[in-house]
Amino acid sequence: MKFYSVSVGQFSRPFSDPLLQARITVKADAVAEVHLKKSLLALVIFVLTCSAPGQESRATQPSYDKQELAGYVKSHYMTPKEYALSKFLRYDIVFLGEEHYIKQNLQFVQELIPALYGAGVYNLGIEFGVDDCQPDVDRLITADHYDEDLARKIMFKDFVLWAYTDYMDIYRKAWELNHSLPKGAKKFRVVNLNYRPDWTALQGPRTHDVMLKVWFKGDPDVYMGNKVLHEFAEKHEKALVYAGFHHTFTSYHQPHYDFENKKLVGFTTTRMGNVVYDQIPARVFFILLHAPWTNREGFGHWSAPVGGAIEAVMQETGGKPVGFDVKDSPFGKLRDPNTYYSLGYPDFTLTTLTDGYIYLVPFRKFQSVTVDDKFITAANLQEAIANFWDPELRKQIKTPEDLLRLSRNDAEEVTKFRQLE
């Protein structure tokens, strides 16, 4: 099997989806949202696009047939769990892409773990962990007793602000499953896909040479894609791969867009999902979890996907959680000329972006993940500061609460989504 070489011309974040930055200003969060200094979660990736967002005129949202879509949901209804599992009847690698910090997403993935095992899927690959910790992960989820402190240490190595119990509890649910299995039964695995950048190498300006030292193993998307190929595809193992949804794009190529000058620069072709899809397209399926999309006004500006059609249809059908195909369904024809994701795609539809879709709750019910107050302590504070991504902001961190407060602020971004329709 062919593997991509990891070339360092692109930079990502240690915990979530990276953004494209022309001026190497730290502006973007995991899924293309600008947090500015308040959020403190942004970092550099591709040195290609994006400065301050410019204003973009909004196109007219195409109409859609709500009754046709509602009829499709009713006649093809599957619960999110049933839908996700059904894809493994045909595909080996199912990517599940999320907008970060939404509690319901994590609850769903945790509940899916025993169902995956029952369906003969023994692997969950996650963006939210570094592969250096894999021996600790294997030990944690197969031990006689669950070790919360070890789970914290594993997540801490991924990113010092990723202090969320909901993500750590993925390990707990895997342990609960393995602990319940009969002796000698095959164990379920959680596989960390990412690697830990060396933020201690960043002490001043973010020059190209310095960032090469930070991201010393190259583009993390390519790294994670190769990891999926090696850990699962090459071994003919089925796996659910759960990550921020920019990482999980497969056939879709994300635009590089200069919002200030309103210019399309190019497309990213090496997201994790792209890397895997390019090698084994017939064995890969991508499911997008319901969440807001960045619109054409720029990162940090949100709109309901496909003009609010999905929210409206789900209200029409009673609002039950559901999974459904996008390809070869009426949903696949839905257009959204106002979304950032349509840039460079004059015929953009929902099918352009994803194969399938899972709706859990409406935006107004979104809840934020929970911060673990024990994640940063006096014992690990200095290591956390040394591995914080901004050398200037490091100087302002004096106590564990300083970092925990940043984690809470980022999680609270989810409250903005509740206003969308």
Secondary structure, 3 states (H helix, E strand, C coil): CCCCCCCCCCCCCCCCCCCCCCCCCCCECCCCCECHHHHCCCCCCCCCCCCCCCCCCCCCCCCCCHHHHHHHHHHCCCCHHHHHHHHHHCCCEEEEEECCCEHHHHHHHHHHHHHHHHCCCCEEEEEEEEHHHHHHHHHHCCCCCCCHHHHHHHHHHHCCCCCEHHHHHHHHHHHHHHHHCCCCCCCCEEEEEECCCCHHHCCCCCCHHHHHHHCCCCCHHHHHHHHHHHHHHCCCCCEEEEEECCCCCCCCCEEEEECCCCEEEEEECCCHHHHHHHHCHHHEEEEEECCCEEECCCCCCEECHHHHHHHHHHHHCCCCCEEEECCCCHHHHCECCCEHHHCCCCCCEHHHHCCEEEECCCHHHCCECCECCCCCCCCCHHHHHHCCCCHHHHCCCCCHHHHHHHHHHHHHHHHHHHHCC
